Amino acid sequence: EDNFNGIKPNEFEELVRVFFNAIKEKSPYFCLPSNWQKTSRDIPTILRESMKLDSTRRRLYGRYKLIIDESEDESAVNLLLQTGIIDSDLNRTTIFRMSDFSDDINNELRNVEILSTIKLCMETGKTILMVNTGRIHGSLYDVFNQNFSIMATGDMRKIFSKVAIGPKTIDVVVHEDFQCIVHIKRSEFKD
């Protein structure tokens, strides 16, 4: 359900039905839960639950979220804040919003500043919301793809990922509590 919210609810139910039937064919003892249709959740509930996962489950379930907004006025961002899905406390959440002014689009210094601040958020375990930040997504390629190196000694465990800041690629510690939500408008997608 979490990864199929781009389809209509009835299409999702049909997909689940096909999936369960395929399982039944391979395992005759499999029984479809009688109340499976009542267990579907709405998008805000899915997001709220995934934001509150402990670090171990978040590692498996999802540290990063992509919000595809149907509106042009960032309604989804407002919904995330108004419903408390994202904590509005600036000590716990940082919102990055890049402008489309011509002087800002090719401003490498500004991109480096934003990436440096994101790096600090990764190290300290803050949640970040990235709005209109497509210009820097390539710098966070390994982070988004969860391409991590793990260094463990005894009970200590550190997670590292590569971040490209300017012409350099550096290893950055990724705190267990770090989470990222990327907001993209539907209109930005090509058909």
Buried (B, 14 or more C-beta within 10 A) or exposed (E): BEEEBEEEEEEBBEEBEEEBEEEEEEEEEEEEEEEEEEEEEEBBEBBBEBBEBEBEEBBEEBBBBEBBBEEEEBEBBEBBBEEEBBEEEEEEBBBBEBEEEEEEEEBEEBBBEBBEBBBEBBEBBBBBBBBBBEBBEEBBBBBBEEEBEEEEEEEEEBBBBBBBBEEEEEEBBBBBBBBBBBBBBEEEEEE
